[in-house]
């Protein structure tokens, strides 16, 4: 029998769909498995006995479209991933079955039921220890990806109001045995690896010791790979861990600073950043840079405590401190999060024509009514910041700062390359924004 796994196109995040490689590894050996990746290939009907589709919220429409294609041809469709897990009732309007949560521990039941002709509407997975699972089928991922992906832990205890990670993976860190991670890394051909952990370090002594073990063993394995991942601001606090991370191949770390003022940090429940304080942000970047690792700093605008003045101060903070690379996003209330529930209760979700409007939930659109600004004013401020951050002058200054702090031409080039990619992305977004404004003006 044949299982076809489909990854809908995501214009904002083109990385290999590790979840589908995991599903492939969990599928019995007597099944033929193929991954059809819409990031590169057009999805047209291909013969299959069963179809599985994953989806983020912003790709849900595409997922439902592909589901219809196969159901119209009498092929059963199963959907999983974070969006379907949070909104299984919605997904069941478009698919035959929904796997809620992580597939490990439940996928064999799904396949058995399908083979018996007894496929259930929903399957709810438990959060299991992250160990002794089959190796993901990296060999089935599209060859056009230049970056490999791996996970070494799951879960996050922070429960930030806008984040959906703990809803799906739980609020406890579950570590994978380091030796299993090393064995999987050996199977990945790509020389650059995106470690998909939501927090590569975590908090507390136990997590720090585990991170140290991971970094040391990656170095000892002599894999000749470079990697990047996510971390909190405490990543900068332990010189010995920074040194080990750098020696294991870490060249970039993404830190969600989000905002520099306490009022916004309190609003989103970003407790670790509150404790650190905005003044420590730049010292943290400097300490990380010292070990030839550059920082991508994430910032958000559109909090209820945001005003024009606070947002302009955020712009000033970003420009003044020359963080190596900067990503800016709108507060986006993903389904199931505290942010979404609060805005929905206040009847402030504007883009609520579901599922059509889900494609706007990509961190690049204002999908709700801001509290102290109009959506148009927030849009204007967003692009004012972007245009300022990504002038040639400010890109040059960040590049020069990165060279000064890291003393590494290689890391400086990598950071500059990231800045240029952001520039192109934001230029395209800005051009589309101006086009949309012109259309609105013409309608008026």
C-alpha positions as CSV (number, residue, x, y, z in Angstrom):
1,X,0.0,0.0,0.0
2,X,1.1,3.6,-0.6
3,X,1.1,6.5,1.9
4,X,1.5,9.9,0.4
5,X,2.5,12.7,2.8
6,X,2.0,16.3,1.7
7,X,3.7,19.5,3.0
8,X,1.8,22.6,1.9
9,X,3.8,25.6,0.6
10,X,4.9,28.0,3.3
11,X,6.3,31.2,1.8
12,X,7.6,32.4,5.2
13,X,9.3,29.3,6.4
14,X,10.9,27.0,3.9
15,X,12.6,24.2,5.9
16,X,12.3,20.5,5.5
17,X,9.1,19.0,7.1
18,X,10.7,16.9,9.8
19,X,7.3,15.9,11.0
20,X,6.6,14.0,7.8
21,X,10.0,12.3,7.9
22,X,9.0,11.1,11.4
23,X,5.6,9.9,10.2
24,X,7.4,8.0,7.4
25,X,9.7,6.3,9.9
26,X,6.7,5.2,12.0
27,X,4.9,3.7,9.0
28,X,5.1,-0.1,8.7
29,X,7.8,-1.4,6.3
30,X,5.2,-3.0,4.0
31,X,4.0,0.4,3.0
32,X,5.5,2.6,0.3
33,X,5.9,6.2,1.5
34,X,6.4,9.3,-0.5
35,X,6.7,13.0,0.6
36,X,5.3,15.5,-1.8
37,X,6.7,18.9,-0.9
38,X,4.7,21.9,-2.2
39,X,7.6,24.2,-1.3
40,X,9.1,22.9,-4.6
41,X,6.6,20.8,-6.4
42,X,3.1,21.4,-7.6
43,X,0.5,19.1,-5.9
44,X,-1.5,17.2,-8.5
45,X,-3.3,13.9,-8.0
46,X,-1.0,10.9,-7.7
47,X,-2.3,7.4,-6.9
48,X,-2.2,6.6,-3.2
49,X,-4.1,4.4,-0.7
50,X,-3.8,7.0,2.1
51,X,-2.8,10.6,2.3
52,X,-1.4,12.5,5.3
53,X,-1.1,16.2,5.4
54,X,0.6,18.5,8.0
55,X,-0.1,22.2,8.4
56,X,0.7,25.4,10.3
57,X,-2.2,27.8,10.7
58,X,-1.1,30.0,7.8
59,X,-1.0,26.9,5.4
60,X,-4.3,25.4,6.6
61,X,-6.2,26.6,3.5
62,X,-3.7,24.9,1.2
63,X,-3.9,21.7,3.3
64,X,-7.7,21.7,2.9
65,X,-7.4,22.3,-0.8
66,X,-5.1,19.3,-1.2
67,X,-7.4,17.2,1.0
68,X,-10.3,17.9,-1.3
69,X,-8.3,16.9,-4.4
70,X,-7.7,13.4,-2.9
71,X,-11.1,13.0,-1.2
72,X,-12.8,13.8,-4.6
73,X,-10.8,10.8,-5.9
74,X,-12.0,8.6,-3.0
75,X,-8.7,8.6,-1.2
76,X,-8.9,8.8,2.6
77,X,-7.1,11.9,4.1
78,X,-5.6,12.3,7.6
79,X,-4.4,15.6,8.9
80,X,-2.0,16.4,11.7
81,X,0.2,19.2,12.9
82,X,-0.4,22.0,15.2
83,X,-3.4,23.7,13.4
84,X,-5.5,20.5,13.1
85,X,-4.5,19.6,16.7
86,X,-5.9,22.8,18.1
87,X,-8.9,23.0,15.8
88,X,-9.8,19.3,15.0
89,X,-13.5,20.1,14.5
90,X,-12.7,22.6,11.8
91,X,-10.2,20.2,10.1
92,X,-12.8,17.4,10.1
93,X,-14.9,19.4,7.7
94,X,-12.2,18.8,5.1
95,X,-10.5,15.6,6.0
96,X,-11.5,12.1,7.1
97,X,-9.4,11.9,10.3
98,X,-7.3,14.1,12.6
99,X,-4.3,13.1,14.7
100,X,-4.2,15.4,17.7
101,X,-0.8,16.0,19.1
102,X,2.5,14.2,18.5
103,X,2.1,11.1,16.3
104,X,4.6,8.8,18.1
105,X,2.6,6.3,20.1
106,X,-0.6,6.6,18.0
107,X,0.4,6.3,14.3
108,X,0.6,2.5,14.4
109,X,-3.0,2.5,15.7
110,X,-4.0,4.8,12.8
111,X,-2.5,2.6,10.2
112,X,-4.0,-0.6,11.7
113,X,-7.4,0.9,11.8
114,X,-7.1,2.1,8.2
115,X,-6.1,-1.4,7.1
116,X,-9.1,-2.8,8.8
117,X,-11.4,-0.2,7.2
118,X,-12.1,1.2,10.7
119,X,-10.4,4.7,10.5
120,X,-11.7,6.9,13.4
121,X,-12.5,10.6,13.2
122,X,-9.9,11.5,15.7
123,X,-6.8,10.1,17.4
124,X,-5.4,11.8,20.5
125,X,-1.7,11.2,21.2
126,X,-0.2,11.3,24.7
127,X,3.1,13.1,25.4
128,X,5.6,10.3,25.6
129,X,9.2,10.2,26.7
130,X,11.3,11.4,23.8
131,X,13.5,8.3,23.3
132,X,13.8,5.0,21.5
133,X,11.9,6.1,18.4
134,X,12.7,5.2,14.8
135,X,15.1,7.4,12.9
136,X,13.3,10.0,10.8
137,X,13.4,9.3,7.0
138,X,15.6,12.2,6.0
139,X,16.2,10.4,2.7
140,X,12.6,11.2,1.7
141,X,12.9,14.9,2.1
142,X,13.2,17.1,-1.0
143,X,16.8,17.3,-2.3
144,X,16.5,21.1,-3.0
145,X,16.8,21.9,0.7
146,X,20.2,23.1,1.6
147,X,19.6,23.0,5.4
148,X,19.0,19.8,7.4
149,X,16.6,19.7,10.4
150,X,16.7,17.8,13.7
151,X,15.1,17.9,17.1
152,X,16.9,17.2,20.4
153,X,14.1,18.2,22.8
154,X,10.5,19.1,22.9
155,X,8.3,21.2,25.2
156,X,8.6,24.7,26.8
157,X,7.7,25.8,30.3
158,X,7.4,29.5,29.6
159,X,3.8,29.7,28.3
160,X,4.1,33.1,26.6
161,X,0.6,34.4,25.8
162,X,1.2,34.5,22.0
163,X,3.0,31.1,21.7
164,X,1.4,27.8,20.8
165,X,4.3,25.5,21.5
166,X,3.3,24.3,25.0
167,X,-0.2,23.6,23.6
168,X,1.2,21.0,21.3
169,X,4.4,19.8,22.9
170,X,3.6,20.4,26.5
171,X,5.1,22.7,29.1
172,X,7.9,20.3,30.3
173,X,11.2,19.8,28.6
174,X,11.6,16.3,27.2
175,X,15.1,15.5,26.3
176,X,16.2,13.0,23.6
177,X,19.2,10.8,24.5
178,X,22.2,12.6,23.1
179,X,23.6,9.5,21.5
180,X,20.4,9.1,19.4
181,X,20.8,12.7,18.3
182,X,24.4,12.1,17.2
183,X,23.4,9.0,15.2
184,X,20.7,10.9,13.4
185,X,23.0,13.8,12.6
186,X,25.3,11.3,10.9
187,X,22.4,10.4,8.5
188,X,21.8,14.0,7.4
189,X,23.9,15.0,4.4
190,X,23.4,18.8,4.7
191,X,26.4,20.6,6.3
192,X,24.1,23.3,7.9
193,X,21.6,22.1,10.5
194,X,18.6,23.8,11.9
195,X,18.0,22.4,15.4
196,X,14.3,22.8,15.8
197,X,14.2,22.8,19.6
198,X,12.1,25.6,20.9
199,X,14.8,26.3,23.4
200,X,18.2,24.6,22.9
201,X,19.4,25.4,26.4
202,X,16.3,25.6,28.6
203,X,16.5,26.8,32.2
204,X,18.0,25.3,35.3
205,X,21.0,23.2,36.1
206,X,19.7,19.9,34.7
207,X,19.0,21.5,31.3
208,X,22.3,23.3,31.3
209,X,24.2,20.0,31.9
210,X,22.2,18.3,29.2
211,X,23.0,21.1,26.7
212,X,26.7,20.9,27.6
213,X,26.6,17.1,27.0
214,X,25.0,17.6,23.6
215,X,27.5,20.2,22.5
216,X,30.5,18.3,23.7
217,X,29.4,15.1,22.0
218,X,28.6,16.9,18.7
219,X,32.1,18.2,18.7
220,X,33.6,14.8,19.6
221,X,31.7,13.2,16.8
222,X,33.7,15.4,14.3
223,X,30.7,15.8,12.0
224,X,31.9,19.0,10.3
225,X,28.5,20.6,10.5
226,X,27.3,24.1,11.4
227,X,24.1,24.7,13.2
228,X,21.6,27.3,14.5
229,X,18.7,27.2,16.8
230,X,16.4,29.1,19.3
231,X,17.3,30.1,22.8
232,X,16.2,32.5,25.5
233,X,18.3,35.3,26.8
234,X,19.9,33.1,29.4
235,X,21.9,31.5,26.7
236,X,24.4,34.3,27.2
237,X,24.9,33.7,30.9
238,X,27.2,30.6,30.9
239,X,30.6,31.2,29.2
240,X,31.5,27.5,29.3
241,X,28.2,26.6,27.5
242,X,28.7,29.3,24.9
243,X,32.2,28.0,24.3
244,X,31.0,24.4,23.9
245,X,28.2,25.5,21.6
246,X,30.6,27.4,19.3
247,X,33.0,24.5,19.2
248,X,30.2,22.1,18.3
249,X,29.4,24.3,15.2
250,X,26.8,26.9,16.5
251,X,27.1,30.0,14.4
252,X,23.7,31.7,15.0
253,X,21.1,31.8,17.7
254,X,17.6,33.3,17.5
255,X,16.5,35.1,20.7
256,X,12.9,36.5,21.1
257,X,13.5,39.8,22.7
258,X,10.0,40.9,21.6
259,X,10.1,44.2,23.4
260,X,12.5,46.4,25.4
261,X,10.0,47.8,27.9
262,X,8.6,46.0,30.9
263,X,5.0,46.9,30.2
264,X,4.9,44.9,27.0
265,X,6.9,42.0,28.5
266,X,4.5,41.7,31.4
267,X,1.6,41.7,29.0
268,X,2.9,38.7,27.1
269,X,4.1,36.9,30.2
270,X,7.7,37.0,29.0
271,X,9.1,36.5,32.5
272,X,12.7,35.6,31.7
273,X,13.1,38.8,29.7
274,X,11.5,40.9,32.5
275,X,14.0,39.5,34.9
276,X,16.9,40.2,32.6
277,X,15.8,43.8,31.7
278,X,16.3,45.5,28.4
279,X,19.8,46.8,29.2
280,X,21.0,43.3,29.5
281,X,19.9,42.5,25.9
282,X,22.9,44.2,24.3
283,X,25.3,42.8,26.9
284,X,23.9,39.4,26.1
285,X,24.5,39.9,22.4
286,X,28.0,41.0,23.1
287,X,28.8,38.0,25.2
288,X,27.4,35.6,22.6
289,X,29.3,37.4,19.8
290,X,32.5,36.9,21.8
291,X,32.3,33.2,21.0
292,X,31.8,33.9,17.2
293,X,28.0,33.3,17.3
294,X,25.7,36.0,15.9
295,X,22.3,36.8,17.2
296,X,19.0,37.2,15.4
297,X,16.9,39.3,17.6
298,X,13.1,39.0,17.3
299,X,10.8,41.9,18.0
300,X,7.0,42.3,18.0
301,X,4.7,45.2,17.7
302,X,1.0,45.4,18.3
303,X,0.6,44.7,22.0
304,X,-2.4,46.2,23.9
305,X,0.1,48.3,25.8
306,X,1.7,49.5,22.6
307,X,1.1,53.1,21.5
308,X,2.7,55.0,18.7
309,X,5.3,56.3,21.2
310,X,6.3,52.8,22.6
311,X,6.7,51.5,19.0
312,X,8.8,54.4,18.0
313,X,10.9,53.8,21.1
314,X,11.3,50.2,20.0
315,X,12.5,51.4,16.6
316,X,15.0,53.7,18.3
317,X,16.2,50.8,20.6
318,X,16.7,48.5,17.6
319,X,18.6,51.1,15.6
320,X,20.7,52.3,18.5
321,X,21.9,48.9,19.6
322,X,22.8,47.3,16.2
323,X,21.8,43.7,17.0
324,X,23.5,41.5,14.4
325,X,20.2,40.7,12.6
326,X,16.7,41.7,13.4
327,X,13.3,40.2,12.6
328,X,10.1,42.2,13.1
329,X,6.6,40.7,13.3
330,X,3.1,41.7,14.2
331,X,1.6,40.2,17.3
332,X,-0.4,37.3,15.8
333,X,-3.1,35.6,17.9
334,X,-2.7,31.9,16.9
335,X,-5.7,29.7,17.7
336,X,-5.7,28.2,21.1
337,X,-3.3,30.8,22.6
338,X,-4.1,33.1,25.5
339,X,-3.8,36.0,23.0
340,X,-6.3,34.6,20.7
341,X,-8.8,33.7,23.4
342,X,-8.6,37.2,24.9
343,X,-9.0,39.0,21.6
344,X,-11.9,36.7,20.6
345,X,-13.6,37.3,23.9
346,X,-13.3,41.1,23.3
347,X,-14.7,40.6,19.7
348,X,-11.5,42.2,18.3
349,X,-10.5,39.5,15.8
350,X,-11.1,41.1,12.4
351,X,-9.9,38.4,10.1
352,X,-12.3,35.7,11.3
353,X,-13.6,34.4,8.0
354,X,-12.3,30.9,8.6
355,X,-10.7,29.0,7.1
356,X,-10.2,31.5,4.3
357,X,-8.5,34.1,6.6
358,X,-6.0,31.6,8.1
359,X,-3.5,32.5,5.4
360,X,-3.2,35.9,7.0
361,X,-2.0,34.5,10.3
362,X,1.7,34.5,9.2
363,X,3.0,37.3,11.4
364,X,3.0,39.7,8.5
365,X,-0.6,40.9,8.8
366,X,-2.7,42.7,11.4
367,X,-5.6,40.3,11.9
368,X,-7.2,42.0,15.0
369,X,-8.2,45.5,16.1
370,X,-5.3,47.1,18.0
371,X,-6.2,48.8,21.2
372,X,-4.4,52.1,20.9
373,X,-3.9,52.4,17.2
374,X,-5.8,51.6,14.0
375,X,-4.6,48.7,11.9
376,X,-3.6,51.2,9.3
377,X,-1.5,53.2,11.8
378,X,0.1,50.0,13.0
379,X,0.9,49.0,9.4
380,X,2.5,52.3,8.8
381,X,4.7,52.0,11.9
382,X,5.7,48.5,11.0
383,X,7.0,49.6,7.6
384,X,8.5,52.7,9.0
385,X,10.7,50.5,11.3
386,X,11.5,48.1,8.5
387,X,12.5,50.8,6.1
388,X,14.8,52.3,8.8
389,X,16.4,49.1,9.9
390,X,17.1,47.9,6.4
391,X,18.7,51.0,4.8
392,X,22.1,50.3,3.2
393,X,23.7,52.4,5.9
394,X,22.2,50.5,8.8
395,X,22.9,47.1,7.3
396,X,26.5,48.3,6.9
397,X,26.6,49.5,10.5
398,X,25.3,46.1,11.8
399,X,27.8,44.3,9.6
400,X,30.7,46.4,10.9
401,X,29.4,45.9,14.5
402,X,29.3,42.1,14.0
403,X,32.9,42.1,12.7
404,X,34.0,44.2,15.6
405,X,32.3,42.0,18.2
406,X,32.9,38.5,16.7
407,X,36.4,39.2,15.2
408,X,35.3,36.7,12.5
409,X,35.0,37.3,8.8
410,X,33.1,34.1,8.3
411,X,30.4,34.9,11.0
412,X,30.2,38.5,9.7
413,X,29.6,37.3,6.2
414,X,26.9,34.9,7.4
415,X,25.2,37.6,9.4
416,X,25.4,40.0,6.5
417,X,23.9,37.4,4.2
418,X,20.9,37.0,6.7
419,X,20.5,40.8,6.7
420,X,20.3,40.8,2.9
421,X,17.8,38.0,2.9
422,X,15.6,40.0,5.3
423,X,16.1,43.1,3.1
424,X,14.8,41.3,0.1
425,X,11.9,39.7,2.0
426,X,10.8,43.0,3.6
427,X,11.2,44.8,0.3
428,X,8.8,42.4,-1.3
429,X,6.4,42.8,1.6
430,X,6.6,46.6,1.5
431,X,6.0,46.6,-2.3
432,X,2.9,44.4,-1.7
433,X,1.8,46.7,1.1
434,X,2.0,49.8,-1.2
435,X,0.1,47.9,-3.9
436,X,-2.6,47.0,-1.4
437,X,-2.8,50.7,-0.3
438,X,-3.1,51.8,-3.9
439,X,-6.0,49.3,-4.4
440,X,-7.8,50.6,-1.3
441,X,-7.3,54.2,-2.4
442,X,-8.7,53.4,-5.9
443,X,-11.7,51.7,-4.3
444,X,-12.4,54.8,-2.3
